[in-house]
């Protein structure tokens, strides 16, 4: 259970910090610059979900009315339905899944009837398929992934009865944009596993053998074209990179992988163009930025990288349009905001960044 629990001592500190600063957030819930893009932060220490608009001109975050919203105990992962109408939060301490509906008329979130729902023992990561019909939840102490069916009208999850075995301690799961493949990271197994997705039932079937990574893989990102996967290796200073075979779903490690990032990489994301990869480095308190070389998926660090974040960054996300990037700083209880140089992928902190959130921001998700 080390994957999430190893951070307990930092969570205690971040809880104290957020209690001091959360009331001094620079955003205002009464101003709504955009109804287009939302960003959500699962706050591990506060047992809450923060919710923001992304200002399309400045990139600044503007809190939704009523935020933050109560979740279950110890929320560690968040995902959004493809239509943006529902937000799913795994509550690791409560063995449950909180589900919120977005009311776009008054810009609020509210739990759907019946929330929270059972999510298996010690649920960690959650990923939703691009068609919105299924969600995958890792039960890391049981070494399996649970398959949930999602109601397209009310967002309600239902246990399909399907599971699939993984390696030791599956701490992350990600679905490819093409909806054909899911990848899981096995924290104690030092490996990742590819699964083919049954388009009718959502069932997962192993696609080839588990592929070794560096020590303690903790997060996975897949390129927009579904051709490449990038893995943050928390037990090292590296990112592993793989190609994904379009026909079989099998993985092949790329030339030069793993690539050096920062100290204890905790999260990884790919921008919408597939040209740039960003890694939040937990122990380095910074963000590494990479170019992908040509059409190869191979990584090359951007000049000027890494870029300073705040205390113990856990998650990183790029807003649609590739103009802005956000980092959840768990130890500091805030979100860093950056502008992205579209030519080279370098980062520039926004004025008045960071934005305070509730204690222990742990995971980020983007919705539209």
Order of alpha helices (4+ residues) and beta strands (2+ residues): alpha-alpha-beta-beta-beta-beta-beta-beta-beta-beta-beta-beta-beta-beta-beta-beta-beta-beta-beta-beta-beta-beta-beta-beta-beta-beta-beta-beta-beta-beta-beta-beta-beta-beta-beta-beta
